[in-house]
Amino acid sequence: MLNSSDRGRPDGMPQRPDINIEIDHLSVTGHVVFAGRDGQVKVQTGGDVAQHTNQTVTVGGVETTPQELDMMLQCIRGVEDTIKKENLDTQNREAAMHDLHTVEAQLTTSKRPNPRILVRAAKSLLRFSPALTAAALTLFDQPLVGAILASVGEVAINFQEAVAGHRAAKKI
């Protein structure tokens, strides 16, 4: 006969004391079942625990990886270096830097950029010199920049198509 301390379970089975199981390595991929019944498991971990997370950042209203953002920023720095190296008069150098900084600000904002401001500054970068045009086209050819342009609407998409056409014409 069961005494009153054994009647705690709804299925009439007597309660049992906790079981302590020491496990050297545990890999849990789903539901845990002990002896055909669901079990309550209390787990204590010790030692080193490795955690792998996928980090993302949002730029230009697009979720991306820090590595893709770094690649885009390196291309922007490349365009900046080209502006500094080009034999432009002071007024054109300042205008090109202003256009580049406008493009950078639009591309690196966390929200979607203003397509008209972005495209106007981007088109302006293409007018100063052949070397600067090549550097700017390399920037606009970045996958992240393409994704940002695609996300902001028709004006930017038309610009992206024009850039692609310009690259195709240069290859012929």
C-alpha positions in Angstrom: 0.0 0.0 0.0 1.2 3.5 -0.8 1.7 5.9 2.1 0.6 9.6 1.8 4.1 10.8 0.7 4.0 8.5 -2.3 0.7 9.8 -3.7 2.1 13.1 -5.2 1.9 12.0 -8.9 -1.4 12.1 -10.8 -0.8 8.7 -12.4 -0.7 7.0 -9.0 2.9 6.1 -9.3 5.1 6.8 -6.3 7.4 9.7 -6.4 11.1 8.9 -6.7 14.0 10.9 -5.5 16.0 12.9 -8.1 18.5 11.0 -10.1 22.0 12.5 -10.6 23.6 11.5 -13.9 27.0 12.8 -14.7 27.7 13.2 -18.4 31.0 14.0 -19.9 29.6 15.2 -23.3 26.0 16.1 -24.0 24.5 16.9 -27.4 20.8 17.7 -27.3 19.0 17.8 -30.6 15.4 17.3 -29.5 13.1 15.8 -26.9 14.5 13.8 -24.0 12.8 10.6 -23.0 13.9 8.3 -20.1 12.6 4.7 -20.1 9.7 5.5 -22.3 8.5 8.5 -20.2 9.1 12.2 -20.4 11.7 13.3 -17.9 12.5 16.5 -16.2 16.1 17.3 -16.6 18.2 19.7 -14.6 21.5 20.5 -16.3 24.5 22.2 -14.8 27.4 22.9 -17.1 30.9 23.7 -16.3 34.0 24.5 -18.2 34.3 26.1 -21.6 31.2 26.6 -23.6 31.6 27.8 -27.1 28.8 30.0 -28.6 28.6 30.7 -32.3 26.3 33.5 -33.4 25.7 35.0 -36.8 26.1 38.7 -36.4 24.3 41.1 -38.7 24.2 44.8 -39.2 21.6 46.9 -41.0 22.9 49.5 -43.4 20.9 51.2 -46.0 17.8 49.4 -44.8 19.4 46.0 -45.7 20.5 43.4 -43.2 24.1 42.3 -44.0 27.2 40.8 -42.4 30.0 42.9 -40.9 32.3 41.5 -43.5 30.1 42.8 -46.4 29.9 46.2 -44.7 33.7 46.2 -44.4 34.1 45.4 -48.1 31.8 48.3 -49.0 33.7 50.7 -46.7 37.0 49.6 -48.3 35.6 50.4 -51.7 34.5 53.8 -50.4 38.0 54.5 -49.1 39.3 53.4 -52.5 37.2 56.0 -54.2 38.4 58.6 -51.7 42.0 57.7 -52.4 41.4 58.0 -56.2 39.9 61.5 -55.6 43.0 62.5 -53.6 45.4 61.1 -56.3 43.6 62.6 -59.3 44.8 65.8 -60.8 41.6 67.7 -60.2 41.4 71.4 -59.5 40.5 72.4 -55.9 36.8 73.1 -56.7 36.3 69.7 -58.5 38.2 67.8 -55.8 36.0 69.3 -53.1 32.9 68.6 -55.1 33.9 65.0 -55.7 34.7 64.5 -51.9 31.3 66.1 -51.1 29.5 63.7 -53.5 31.4 60.7 -52.1 30.6 61.7 -48.5 26.9 62.1 -49.5 27.0 58.6 -51.1 28.7 57.1 -48.0 26.2 58.8 -45.6 23.3 57.4 -47.7 24.7 53.9 -47.9 25.7 53.6 -44.3 22.6 54.8 -42.6 20.6 52.2 -40.7 17.4 53.0 -42.6 16.7 53.1 -46.3 18.5 55.9 -48.1 16.8 58.7 -50.0 17.1 57.4 -53.6 17.1 60.8 -55.2 20.0 62.1 -53.0 21.9 58.9 -53.4 21.5 58.7 -57.2 22.3 62.4 -57.8 25.5 62.2 -55.8 26.5 58.8 -57.4 25.9 60.2 -60.9 28.0 63.3 -60.0 31.0 61.1 -59.0 31.0 59.6 -62.6 31.7 63.0 -64.2 35.1 64.0 -62.9 37.7 61.7 -64.5 38.0 58.3 -66.1 39.9 56.9 -63.0 37.3 58.3 -60.6 34.5 56.8 -62.8 36.2 53.4 -62.7 36.6 53.6 -58.9 33.0 54.7 -58.4 31.8 51.9 -60.7 33.7 49.4 -58.6 31.9 50.7 -55.5 28.4 50.5 -57.2 29.3 47.0 -58.3 29.5 45.8 -54.7 26.7 43.2 -53.9 25.8 45.2 -50.7 25.4 48.4 -52.7 23.3 46.6 -55.3 21.1 45.3 -52.5 20.7 48.7 -51.0 19.9 50.2 -54.4 17.4 47.5 -55.1 15.6 48.1 -51.8 15.0 51.8 -52.3 13.0 51.9 -55.5 12.7 52.6 -59.1 15.1 55.6 -59.3 17.9 53.6 -57.8 17.2 50.5 -59.8 17.3 52.6 -63.0 20.7 54.0 -61.9 21.9 50.5 -61.2 20.9 49.3 -64.6 22.6 52.4 -66.2 25.8 51.5 -64.3 25.6 47.9 -65.5 25.1 49.2 -69.1 28.1 51.4 -68.7 30.3 48.5 -67.5 29.1 46.3 -70.4 29.9 49.1 -72.9 33.5 49.4 -71.5 34.0 45.6 -72.0 33.2 45.7 -75.7 
